[in-house]
Amino acid sequence: MGESRVRRILLGAAAPVTALIGAAIIIVLLLLAAGHNPLAAFEAMAGSYSDPSVVMGAINQTTVFYLSAVAVAVGFKMNLFNIGVDGQYRLAAMIAAAFAGAMFMSSLPGFVRVILTLLIAMLVGAVWSGIAGWLRVTRGVSEVISTIMLNAIATALIAYLLTKGRLAIQQGNNVSTRPITAGGQVPNFDVGAGTPLYSLILLGALVGVAYWFLLNRTVFGFSIRATGMSETAAIASGISVKKMMFSAMLLSGAVAGLVGMPELLNGSAGSYSLNFQTGIGFTGIAIALLGRNHPVGIVFAAALWSFLASSSNALQSVQVPKEMVAIMQGIIVLLVVIAYEIVRRAGVVLEQRDVARQLAVADTTAETTAAVNA
């Protein structure tokens, strides 16, 4: 392993480790300032994982967070800020749930029903994200603005469609799409922990592998990374920047469409209702930043986020507000962004020193050669 590779690995690990240590120090100071015992708070959070069902719940939530973060990361690789993942996955989940619960679907084999549901979700997510991509490449509209507006439109559209007589039925005091019958859902893994493990964790792993392979082993992935690094250089090498932008937004939306599938096909929901989990798209932004848009880094970031969130209720046993976890998460993201920038600048300085050292060696060699020839 070369010196430069070792340095890259160390610099890559330095940022998150430094940020987590700094976040822990700040959180301890905040707890002390609020009159709470930091040790008791951390013990309560750690103690909550003595319950296997809490652990399984955290792992299941990690799967959902991971899919959301990968959807955001695809855009980040192109310097595109797809802030519309939240609207994309909610609209995709609602349409896919209505499709999966339709009467004609019950006559199809279970495997076909599940595949069609996933494809519908990906298609809806890609189309909704593609609108922002189309506006960017044809009209120069910032994807940040367009995706924020599309989130609001998605919320209104869901409210319109999720009514009796359209795509919803009355379920007690709630309104939801028609329940997906057993053949249309995916069996979970019973690991004997009280809470089953989502079988669609395999889907999350497949998406992660596909994301890595696409970016690192295909011409399309190289074009995305090259365009994200420098549009000018990409154009000079013959890459269509507009095509890459639009493609990246479509791909980001397709992955976003899968975010709600574990809850829909593995979870207890079985349909899309007013109680369906929201806000995951915005969580994905923080996790993608924390994981540096790397498929493996995002796994650890999603797990950290999920395990912190799952232990929040345990804080109430020691009279610490559970909102303290949200503060912890915010501090971690803020410090990670700062740490990554510091490490990036340190890396640039080290590279400049390497270049200067190599130039000095080259000059010395040239002078020696000239003296020998003379």
N, C-alpha and C positions, 0 to 999 in steps of 0.2 A: 504494500500500500504506500503510495507516494506521499511525500510531505504535504503537498498541496491538498490532497484528498483528506488527510488527517486533519489539516487545518480547517477545511470546510465542515467536517463532521463536528469538530470541537466548537467552531463558531455557531453552527446550527443548533447545538445543544445548549450553548451558553445563554442564548436569549430566553428560552422558556424557563430554564432552571433559575436564572437570575430573577426573572419576573415573578415566579412562584415564591421564591424566598422573600423578595421584597413585598409581595402581596400578603404573605403570612405575617410579616413584621407589622405592616400597616393595620391589618385586621386585629392583631393583638392589641395594638395601641388604641384602636377604636373601641374595642370591647372594654378595655380598662377605663377609657374616658367616659363610657356609658355606665360604668359601675358594675360590669359583669366580670365573671371569672373566665378568662380565656381557656384555661385548662379544662374547666367543667364543660364549656361549650364544645370544645373539640372532642372530649370524651363522649359526650352525648351523641354527637354526629357519628363518631366511629362505632359507638355501641348500637346504633340503629341497624347496623349491618350484621348483627348477631341473628337477626330474623331473615331466614333464607328467602322469604317472599319479597322482602324489600330489595334484596340483591337481584332477584330475577326481574323485578319491576324496573330497577335501574338499568339492567342490561337491555331490556326491551326498549326503554326510552332512548338508550344509546343508539340503537338501530335507527330510530326515527330521526334523531338529531344528526346522525351521520349522513343520511340521505339528503337532508336539508343543507348541510354544510357542503357536500359535494356539488349540489346544484349551484350554490353561490360560488364555489371555487372555480367551476368551469368558466363563469363570467370573469372572475378575477384574473384568470390566466390571460385573458384578452384585454385587460384593463377596463372591463365592463362591470358596472356595479348593478347587478340584478337584485334590486331591493324588492322586487315583486314576487319572490318565491312564495310568500305567505298567501297572496291572492291566487297564485297559480296552483298551489297544492290544494287549497280549499275548494276552488271551482272544479278541479280535476276529480277530487274525492267525491264531490256531490254528484257530478255527471256519471262517474264510474259506478257509484252506489246505485243510482237510479237505473242504470243499464243492467247491473248485476242482479238487481231485484225484480227486473221485468219478468212477466209471466212466461214469455217465450224462451227465456234463458233456462228454465227448469227442465226443459226437454233435452238439453245438451249435456254431454259428459262433463263431470266436474273439472277435469284438467283443462278442457277447452274453455269452460266458463271463467276459470281463474286467469288464463292467459289473455282472453278477450278483455277482461276487466282491467288487467295491467296495461294492455295496449291502449285501451280507451283513455285511461288516466294519463299515460304518456302523451298521447295525441292532444288531449285538451290542454295539458300543461305547455306543450310545445307551441300550440297555436296561440295561446294567451301571451306567452313570452315572445313569440314571433312578431306580434303586433308592435311591441317596443323595439324589436330589432329592425323591423321594416321602417319604422319612423326614424330610427337612427341613421340608416344607410341611405334613405331617400330624401329625408327632410332635415337631417342633422339635429333632430330632437334628442336631447340628453336622455339616456335610458333611465337615469335616476328619476327625472321628472315624470316620464311616461309610465314607468312601473309603479310609482307611487299613486298616480291617477288610476292605473289599471287595478291596483289593489282596492281602491274605493269602488270602482265599477264592479269588480268581482263580488264585493260584499253586497252591493245593491242587487246584482243579478241573482245571487244565491237567495237573497231574501224574496225576490220575485218568484223564482222557480220553486222554492221550498214552501209551497202553499198547497192546500187541498185543491184538487182539480187540475193541478199541473204535474209536478213530479213528486209530491208528498202526500202522505195520508196522516190521519189523526191517530196518535199512539198514546192513549191516556191524556195526560196534560201536555204532552209534547207533540211536535210535528216532525216527521222524518220521512225519508224515502222508504219504499217497501223493503222489509227485511230480506236480507240475502239468506236463502235457504242453505241447509248444511252442505249440499254438494257444491255450492259456489264459494265456500270459505276454505281456508287452508288449515289443516290440523296443526296444533302446536306440539312442541316437544314436552312431554311430561317428565320432569327431572326430579319429581318428588319434593319440591320446595314449597308447595302450596300454591304458588303462582307459576303457571306454565311458561316456558320459554318460547318466544315468537319464532316460528319456523322461518319467517321471512327475514330473519337475521342472515340467512343464506343469500337472500336477494341483496341485502346491504353489502355483503362480502363480494358478490358478483359485480355489483356496481363499482366498488372500489377497485377491483382488479381491472375491469374494463376501462375505468378512468385512467389508471396508471398505464395500461397498455396503449390506449389511444394517444396519450400525450407523449409517451416515450418511445413508442415502437411503430408509429405510423407517420406518413407524410402529412396527413391532415393535422395530427397533433403537433408536429414540428411547425407547421404553418401558423397554428394558433399561438404557440409560444413565441415564435419569431415576431409575429404581429404585435403581441403584447409587449415585447421588449422594445421594439422600435418599428413604428409604422413606415418610416422613411426607408429603412433597410429592407423591410418586407416588400415594399413596392419595387425597390431596385432589384430584388431577386425574383420578381415576377409573380409575387403573391397578390391575389385580389383581396385587399383589406376589407372592402365592403362585404364580399362574399364570406370571409372569415367571421366578421362581426355578426352577420345574420345567422350563420351556421352555429356559432357559439351560443347565441341567444336561444335558438331552437333546441340545442342540446341541453342547455341549462334548464329550460322549461320542461323538457321531457323527463329529466331526473327529478325536477320539482314535483311533477305529477305523481311520482311514486311515494312521496313523503307520507301521505295519508293512508297508504295501502296496509302497512302493518296493523294500524288501529282498526281499519275497515275489515280486513280479511283474517287477521289473527286475534284482534282484541275482542272485547265484549260488545262493541258497538253493533256490528252486523248491519248497520245502515248509517246514513248521514242525517244527523239531526242538529238542533240548535245547541246541543251539548258537545258537539264534535270539537276535538282539541284545536285550539287556534294559537297563533303567535309563534309557531315553530319556525317559520321562515325568517323571522328577525333573529331568533336564537342561532340559526344557521350562519348568519353573517359573523357573529362573534366567534363561533366555533371554527369557521374557515380561517379567520384571522389568527386565532390561537394555534391552529394546526398548520399555518403557513401554506395552505392550499395543497398540502401533500397528502396523498391517500392514507399513509400510515400515521402522520402527524394528526390528521383529523380524527382518527380512531381514538387516540389518547385524549384529545381535546373534548370529543363528544362524551367519552366515558367520565372525564373529570366533571364536565358540566352536569351530566345526568346524576352522578353519585352525589354531587353537592345538592342538587335540587331534591333528590329523594330523601336526603337526611335533614331537610329543613324543618320538618315537623318535630323532630327530636329536640330541637333547640328550646321548644316551649316547655319541656320538662325541667329545664334549668332557668326558666324565666327570661330567656333571650328571645326577642321577636324573630320569627322565622324569616322576616324580610332581610335579616342580616346576611342570608345566603345570597340574595340578589346583589347586595352591596359587595360581597366577596367576589362574585362573578364580574361585576363591573370593574372593580379594582384590578383583577387579574388581566382582563382584556386591555385596560388602559396601560398597565405596566408592560404587557407583552408588546404592544405597538411601540412604546418608547424603547424597550430593550432591543427589539429587532432593528430599529433605526440606528441605535448606538453600535450594535454589532455590525451592521452593514457598513457604516462609516469606518469602523475599525478594520474591516476586511479590505476596504479600498486603500487605506493607509498601508496595510501590510503588503498588498499587491504592488503599490507604488514603490515601496522599499525593495521588493524583489526585483522589479524592473530596473531600478537604479543600481542594485548590486550586480545584476547581470550585465548592464552596460559598462560598469566599472571594470568587471572582469574582462569583457570584450576589448575595452580600450587598452588594458594592461597587456593582454595577449598580442594585440596589434603592435604595441610599442616594442614588445620583446622580439617579435618576428622581424620588425624593421631593423632593430639593432643587430640581430644575428645576420641578416642579409647584408647589412652595411659592412 
